[in-house]
Amino acid sequence: MRKIDTEHEMLIKDELTFLAGLVALESLDIIELGCGKADMARELLRRYPDARVTGLEVDQVQHAKNRANPQAGLTFVAAGAQAIPFAQARFDLAVMLKSLHHIPQALMKQALDDIARVLKPGGLLYVSEPVFAGSLNDISRLYNDEEVVRGYAQQALDEALLNGKWVQVAQERFDMPAYYKNFEDFEIRNMRPSFAEHKIDDIKLAQVKAVFDPYCGENGVTFDKPQHVRLLKRTSFSA
């Protein structure tokens, strides 16, 4: 197996453990915005069974799969971060795992404002976003170039810190490993998600495969994906 890239000194294999190093997760009422398959939420509840997690997801296909696989302490709601269907000051912690950049730019401010609304004063927002760098990114940008939208996500967080609703309490950059056993594994997981249509035709598929294959050894390949984490705290006053 080949290992590609090392952008940062810190390699994080388990982001939940990293999150738990920043936030005491016991007994928290947590909302995850854009929960996807809710892998971290499910593991969080296995480790912290006294916590509660509400997972919001706009992808109806994934939402149906989530609802079909219930778990104690975990509730799924079909909704987006820009219109959270809960009362104000409901949650202790909001989590966004690689999801902020998927919100349309025109709705990012609205989403961050609504997250602030549903957090208790002193509540925390954990945002983990992919950095536009690295070999895996060079492959992915051939069919899904996210340079602009990832930049918008960081800009939206910067602007949110100016409105009086948030203060930033932590910031970190690290790498996370991403293993693929072959190109077919990469194609299924990255190129054909249920939440997006990347318009992959035979020509595009062959182009991406030609760039991916030189990285992949007999036992697959592991890329190090650079991540940027920011932890914001909801202020105790309205703005």
C-alpha positions in Angstrom: 0.0 0.0 0.0 1.3 3.4 -0.9 1.0 6.5 1.3 0.7 9.9 -0.4 1.3 13.4 1.0 2.2 14.7 4.5 1.2 18.4 4.7 1.1 18.8 8.4 3.0 17.4 11.4 -0.2 16.1 13.0 -2.0 13.1 11.5 -5.4 12.5 12.9 -6.9 9.1 12.3 -9.9 9.5 14.6 -11.6 12.9 14.4 -14.0 12.1 17.2 -11.1 11.7 19.6 -9.7 15.0 18.4 -13.1 16.6 19.0 -13.3 15.1 22.4 -10.0 16.7 23.2 -11.6 20.1 22.6 -15.1 19.6 23.9 -16.3 17.4 26.9 -19.0 15.4 25.1 -20.7 13.7 28.0 -24.4 14.4 28.4 -24.4 17.0 25.6 -27.4 17.7 23.3 -25.7 17.9 19.9 -26.9 18.8 16.4 -24.9 17.7 13.3 -25.6 19.8 10.2 -25.2 17.7 7.0 -24.7 14.5 8.9 -24.3 12.3 5.8 -24.1 8.6 6.9 -23.7 9.9 10.5 -20.7 7.7 11.1 -19.2 10.0 13.7 -22.6 10.6 15.4 -23.1 6.8 15.8 -19.6 6.3 17.2 -20.0 9.3 19.5 -23.1 7.7 21.1 -21.4 4.4 21.5 -18.6 6.1 23.5 -20.9 8.7 25.2 -24.3 6.9 25.6 -25.6 9.7 27.8 -25.3 12.2 24.9 -28.0 12.9 22.4 -27.4 13.7 18.7 -29.8 15.2 16.1 -28.6 14.7 12.5 -29.8 17.1 9.8 -29.5 16.0 6.2 -30.8 17.5 2.9 -30.0 14.4 0.8 -33.3 12.5 0.8 -31.6 9.3 -0.3 -29.2 9.3 2.6 -31.9 10.5 5.0 -34.0 7.5 4.2 -31.1 5.2 4.7 -30.4 6.9 8.1 -34.0 6.5 9.2 -33.9 2.8 8.2 -31.0 2.3 10.6 -32.1 3.8 14.0 -29.9 4.0 17.1 -30.6 5.0 20.7 -30.0 8.7 21.3 -29.9 9.5 17.6 -32.7 11.4 15.8 -32.7 12.2 12.0 -34.4 15.3 10.5 -34.7 16.2 6.8 -33.6 19.8 6.9 -30.7 22.2 6.0 -28.5 24.4 8.2 -30.1 27.5 6.8 -33.5 26.6 8.3 -33.1 24.5 11.4 -36.6 23.3 12.7 -35.8 23.7 16.4 -36.4 26.4 19.0 -33.7 28.8 20.0 -31.1 27.8 22.7 -31.8 24.1 22.3 -28.4 22.6 21.7 -25.0 22.5 23.5 -22.9 21.7 20.5 -23.3 22.0 16.7 -21.0 20.0 14.4 -20.3 20.5 10.7 -18.0 17.8 9.2 -17.0 18.8 5.7 -20.5 20.2 5.1 -20.3 24.0 5.3 -18.8 24.4 1.8 -21.8 22.4 0.4 -24.2 25.2 1.5 -24.8 27.7 -1.3 -22.7 30.8 -0.7 -25.8 33.0 -0.6 -27.1 30.9 2.4 -23.9 30.5 4.4 -24.5 33.6 6.6 -28.1 32.6 7.1 -27.0 29.1 8.1 -24.4 30.3 10.6 -27.0 32.8 12.1 -29.5 29.9 12.5 -26.9 27.7 14.1 -26.2 30.6 16.6 -30.0 30.8 17.2 -30.4 27.1 18.2 -27.2 27.0 20.4 -27.4 27.8 24.1 -25.3 30.9 25.2 -21.8 29.5 25.5 -22.6 26.7 23.1 -20.0 25.6 20.7 -19.8 25.1 16.9 -17.2 22.7 15.6 -16.5 23.2 11.9 -14.1 20.8 10.0 -13.4 21.7 6.4 -11.2 20.2 3.8 -8.2 22.3 2.6 -7.9 22.8 -1.1 -4.5 21.1 -1.4 -2.8 17.7 -1.8 -2.7 14.9 -4.3 -6.2 13.6 -3.6 -7.5 17.1 -4.1 -5.6 17.2 -7.5 -7.5 14.1 -8.6 -10.9 15.2 -7.2 -10.7 18.6 -8.8 -10.8 17.0 -12.3 -14.5 16.3 -11.8 -15.4 18.4 -8.8 -13.4 21.6 -8.4 -14.2 23.0 -4.9 -11.6 25.7 -4.6 -14.1 28.5 -4.7 -16.7 27.0 -2.4 -14.2 26.0 0.2 -12.9 29.6 0.2 -16.4 30.9 0.6 -16.8 28.6 3.7 -13.8 30.1 5.4 -14.8 33.6 4.4 -18.3 33.0 5.9 -16.7 32.0 9.2 -14.4 35.0 9.2 -17.4 37.3 8.7 -19.5 35.5 11.3 -16.8 36.4 13.9 -17.5 40.1 13.2 -21.2 40.1 14.1 -20.9 39.7 17.8 -22.6 36.2 17.9 -19.3 34.2 18.0 -15.8 34.1 19.3 -13.2 31.6 18.1 -11.7 29.5 20.8 -9.6 27.1 18.8 -8.2 26.5 15.4 -6.1 23.6 14.0 -4.8 22.1 10.8 -4.0 18.5 10.4 -4.1 15.6 8.0 -6.5 12.7 7.9 -5.8 9.4 6.0 -8.1 8.3 3.2 -7.6 4.7 2.0 -8.8 3.3 -1.3 -8.2 -0.3 -2.3 -8.4 0.5 -6.0 -9.9 3.0 -8.5 -13.3 1.4 -8.4 -13.4 2.0 -4.7 -12.5 5.7 -5.3 -15.2 6.0 -8.0 -18.0 4.7 -5.9 -17.2 6.7 -2.7 -16.0 9.9 -4.3 -17.3 10.3 -7.8 -20.9 9.1 -7.4 -22.4 10.4 -4.2 -26.2 10.4 -3.8 -26.1 14.1 -2.8 -24.5 15.5 -6.0 -24.4 14.8 -9.8 -20.8 15.2 -11.1 -21.7 14.4 -14.7 -19.2 11.6 -15.1 -19.1 10.3 -18.6 -16.7 7.6 -20.0 -14.2 10.3 -21.1 -14.1 11.9 -17.7 -13.9 8.6 -15.9 -10.9 7.5 -18.0 -9.2 10.9 -17.4 -9.6 10.6 -13.6 -8.5 6.9 -13.6 -5.4 7.8 -15.6 -4.3 10.3 -12.9 -5.4 8.1 -9.9 -3.8 4.8 -11.0 -0.1 5.8 -10.8 -0.6 6.5 -7.0 -2.2 3.1 -6.4 -0.1 0.1 -5.5 -1.1 -3.6 -5.3 -2.7 -3.1 -1.9 -4.2 0.3 -2.6 -3.3 3.8 -1.6 -3.6 6.1 1.4 -3.7 9.8 0.8 -3.3 12.4 3.6 -6.1 14.9 3.3 -5.4 18.3 4.9 -8.2 19.6 7.2 -8.9 22.9 8.8 -10.8 22.9 12.1 -12.3 25.9 13.8 -14.2 25.9 17.1 -16.5 28.9 17.7 -18.3 29.7 20.9 -21.8 31.3 21.0 -21.6 34.6 22.9 -24.1 35.1 25.8 -25.7 38.2 24.2 -27.7 38.7 21.0 -26.4 40.6 18.0 
